Amino acid sequence: MPLSTGTDILSARESAQPAPTEEIMSTDPNDPTRQENPYGQQQAWGQQPPQQPAPYGQQPQYGQQPAPYGQQPAYGQQPAYDQQQYGQYGATAVPARPAGVTIAAVFGFIFGALGVLTTLAFIILGAISGGAASDLEDAIPGFGGFAGAFAGILIVLGLLALAWTIVMIMGSVRALSGRSRVLLIVGGSIAIFTTGISFFGSLGDENSTAGGVILSLIFFAMSIAIVVLLSMKPAAAFFGAHRARRGR
């Protein structure tokens, strides 16, 4: 073999050896000469790094998974937004309408219906009296003026009855809706005055029948019940809760 060929083979072997300053890192875990990576262990491709639990009261860092669904948050952590019940804060509970308010409103509607009949009766009688005033003046001089004044009084009483009827009906409607009880109390107070006069007047009248006295007593008791039922504590709480909801 030529000498130049041997020299070339030795040169190729020496060039294949690593530099004296370079170290070959072994991947065998049982190799005693294997050195650890000083900058930390490399993670395999696609492997998630282990997650450490957040300290007490500390929010999880970016990239950490939240708590599983249905798990209660730890002590000191804020609950999720969707766990709060919307509409509970600041809501004012309104009690159910008391039976006394309903009964008082029903009595108010009954008095309102009677008021309509009373209004019609006064106005019709006033119109008849006014129309007959001229005939009475021709028949009896001076009596026509008296008949005209009487007709005017009847018409005025009919207008007052109409106003009281409106108060009773509107008061009953507002009481049922919980807006106000003032109108119905005012109408009931007026009813106490009028029915009281009728009841005590029937007691002193010798011509009054037992049925008339009992009917006057029933109306008198109904008017008193309107004011009493609307003045009780359940009714006051009911109307007070509605005022609080309206912010008044």
KEGU-968071 format. One line per 10 residues: number of its first residue (from 0); their letters; for each residue x, y, z of C-alpha. Coordinates in nm, 2 decimals, decimal comma. Last residue first. Example, Ala and Ser with C-alpha at 12.3 -4.5 7.8 and 13.67 -1.06 7.14 Angstrom:
! KEGU-968071
1> SA> 1,37:-0,11:0,71  1,23:-0,45:0,78
END
This chain:
! KEGU-968071
247> RGRRARHAGF> -9,23:5,81:4,69  -8,99:5,57:4,53  -9,26:5,38:4,35  -9,15:5,06:4,52  -9,15:5,23:4,86  -9,50:5,36:4,80  -9,62:5,00:4,72  -9,46:4,87:5,04  -9,63:5,14:5,24  -9,97:5,06:5,09
237> FAAAPKMSLL> -9,94:4,69:5,20  -9,78:4,77:5,54  -10,07:5,02:5,62  -10,33:4,76:5,52  -10,17:4,49:5,74  -10,15:4,75:6,03  -10,52:4,84:6,03  -10,65:5,18:5,91  -10,80:5,05:5,58  -11,01:4,80:5,77
227> VVIAISMAFF> -11,14:5,06:6,02  -11,24:5,32:5,76  -11,43:5,08:5,54  -11,58:4,89:5,83  -11,74:5,21:5,96  -11,92:5,26:5,62  -12,03:4,90:5,62  -12,17:4,93:5,98  -12,38:5,24:5,88  -12,51:5,06:5,57
217> ILSLIVGGAT> -12,61:4,76:5,78  -12,77:4,98:6,05  -12,98:5,17:5,79  -13,10:4,83:5,65  -13,19:4,71:6,00  -13,38:5,03:6,08  -13,57:5,01:5,74  -13,66:4,65:5,80  -13,79:4,71:6,15  -14,02:4,98:6,02
207> SNEDGLSGFF> -13,99:5,35:6,08  -14,31:5,54:6,16  -14,21:5,61:6,52  -13,90:5,79:6,41  -13,63:5,80:6,67  -13,45:5,49:6,56  -13,49:5,59:6,20  -13,30:5,92:6,27  -13,02:5,73:6,44  -12,97:5,52:6,13
197> SIGTTFIAIS> -13,01:5,79:5,87  -12,78:6,03:6,05  -12,53:5,75:6,09  -12,56:5,67:5,72  -12,47:6,02:5,62  -12,18:6,07:5,86  -12,03:5,72:5,82  -12,06:5,76:5,44  -11,86:6,08:5,46  -11,59:5,90:5,65
187> GGVILLVRSR> -11,60:5,61:5,40  -11,55:5,86:5,11  -11,24:6,01:5,29  -11,10:5,66:5,37  -11,16:5,56:5,01  -10,98:5,86:4,88  -10,68:5,82:5,11  -10,62:5,45:5,05  -10,35:5,50:4,78  -10,16:5,31:4,51
177> GSLARVSGMI> -10,22:4,95:4,62  -10,41:4,85:4,30  -10,72:4,75:4,51  -10,70:5,08:4,70  -10,68:5,29:4,39  -10,99:5,12:4,24  -11,19:5,16:4,56  -11,09:5,52:4,59  -11,20:5,59:4,24  -11,54:5,44:4,30
167> MVITWALALL> -11,59:5,60:4,64  -11,47:5,95:4,53  -11,67:5,94:4,21  -11,98:5,86:4,41  -11,91:6,14:4,66  -11,89:6,38:4,37  -12,22:6,25:4,22  -12,39:6,28:4,56  -12,28:6,64:4,59  -12,42:6,71:4,24
157> GLVILIGAFA> -12,75:6,55:4,34  -12,76:6,75:4,66  -12,71:7,06:4,45  -12,99:6,95:4,21  -13,23:6,89:4,51  -13,15:7,22:4,66  -13,23:7,40:4,32  -13,56:7,22:4,29  -13,65:7,33:4,65  -13,57:7,69:4,55
147> GAFGGFGPIA> -13,79:7,66:4,24  -14,08:7,51:4,44  -14,06:7,80:4,69  -14,06:8,05:4,41  -14,36:7,89:4,25  -14,56:7,91:4,58  -14,59:8,28:4,56  -14,92:8,28:4,38  -15,08:7,94:4,39  -15,21:7,80:4,06
137> DELDSAAGGS> -15,00:8,02:3,83  -14,70:7,99:4,06  -14,76:7,61:4,08  -14,75:7,58:3,71  -14,43:7,78:3,69  -14,26:7,57:3,96  -14,36:7,24:3,81  -14,06:7,23:3,57  -13,82:7,31:3,86  -13,97:7,04:4,08
127> IAGLIIFALT> -13,94:6,78:3,80  -13,58:6,88:3,73  -13,49:6,86:4,10  -13,66:6,52:4,13  -13,47:6,39:3,84  -13,14:6,53:3,97  -13,19:6,39:4,32  -13,29:6,04:4,20  -13,01:6,02:3,95  -12,75:6,11:4,22
117> TLVGLAGFIF> -12,90:5,86:4,46  -12,89:5,58:4,21  -12,52:5,66:4,12  -12,44:5,68:4,50  -12,59:5,34:4,56  -12,35:5,20:4,30  -12,06:5,38:4,46  -12,17:5,26:4,80  -12,14:4,90:4,67  -11,81:4,98:4,50
107> GFVAAITVGA> -11,68:5,11:4,83  -11,80:4,80:5,02  -11,60:4,59:4,77  -11,29:4,82:4,82  -11,32:4,77:5,20  -11,35:4,39:5,16  -11,04:4,39:4,94  -10,84:4,60:5,18  -10,94:4,38:5,47  -10,84:4,07:5,29
97> PRAPVATAGY> -10,48:4,19:5,28  -10,31:4,24:4,94  -10,00:4,03:4,94  -9,68:4,18:5,07  -9,44:4,36:4,84  -9,08:4,26:4,88  -8,84:4,53:4,79  -8,55:4,44:4,55  -8,22:4,63:4,62  -8,00:4,33:4,54
87> QGYQQQDYAP> -8,21:4,03:4,43  -8,23:4,12:4,07  -7,96:3,89:3,93  -7,86:3,60:4,14  -7,49:3,58:4,16  -7,33:3,26:4,03  -7,30:3,41:3,68  -7,04:3,66:3,79  -6,81:3,40:3,95  -6,75:3,40:4,32
77> QQGYAPQQGY> -6,46:3,60:4,47  -6,19:3,40:4,64  -6,12:3,43:5,01  -6,22:3,08:5,10  -6,20:2,85:4,80  -6,45:2,86:4,53  -6,73:2,60:4,52  -6,69:2,33:4,26  -6,99:2,30:4,02  -6,77:2,32:3,70
67> PAPQQGYQPQ> -6,41:2,25:3,77  -6,19:2,53:3,90  -6,01:2,74:3,65  -5,71:2,62:3,44  -5,39:2,81:3,47  -5,26:2,99:3,17  -5,24:3,34:3,32  -5,21:3,32:3,69  -5,48:3,21:3,94  -5,59:3,48:4,18
57> QGYPAPQQPP> -5,43:3,47:4,53  -5,64:3,43:4,85  -5,43:3,14:4,97  -5,16:3,04:4,73  -5,24:2,92:4,37  -5,21:2,55:4,31  -4,91:2,45:4,10  -4,96:2,34:3,75  -4,73:2,07:3,59  -4,61:2,16:3,25
47> QQGWAQQQGY> -4,82:2,03:2,96  -4,65:1,78:2,73  -4,69:1,84:2,35  -4,32:1,81:2,27  -4,13:1,68:2,56  -4,02:1,92:2,83  -3,66:2,03:2,86  -3,52:2,02:3,21  -3,38:2,33:3,35  -3,11:2,58:3,26
37> PNEQRTPDNP> -2,83:2,37:3,41  -2,92:2,07:3,19  -2,81:1,77:3,39  -2,48:1,59:3,32  -2,44:1,22:3,23  -2,10:1,08:3,34  -2,26:0,83:3,58  -2,46:0,69:3,28  -2,77:0,53:3,42  -3,00:0,80:3,27
27> DTSMIEETPA> -2,85:0,74:2,92  -2,87:1,06:2,73  -2,50:1,12:2,74  -2,36:1,47:2,68  -2,05:1,47:2,46  -1,80:1,73:2,58  -1,62:1,98:2,35  -1,29:2,12:2,45  -1,07:1,84:2,29  -1,25:1,89:1,96
17> PQASERASLI> -1,45:1,59:1,84  -1,29:1,30:1,64  -1,38:1,27:1,27  -1,08:1,50:1,17  -0,84:1,25:1,34  -0,98:0,96:1,15  -0,96:1,14:0,81  -0,60:1,24:0,88  -0,51:0,88:0,97  -0,66:0,75:0,64
7> DTGTSLPM> -0,48:1,01:0,43  -0,14:0,92:0,58  -0,21:0,55:0,50  -0,28:0,64:0,13  0,03:0,86:0,10  0,25:0,56:0,22  0,14:0,34:-0,07  0,00:0,00:0,00
END
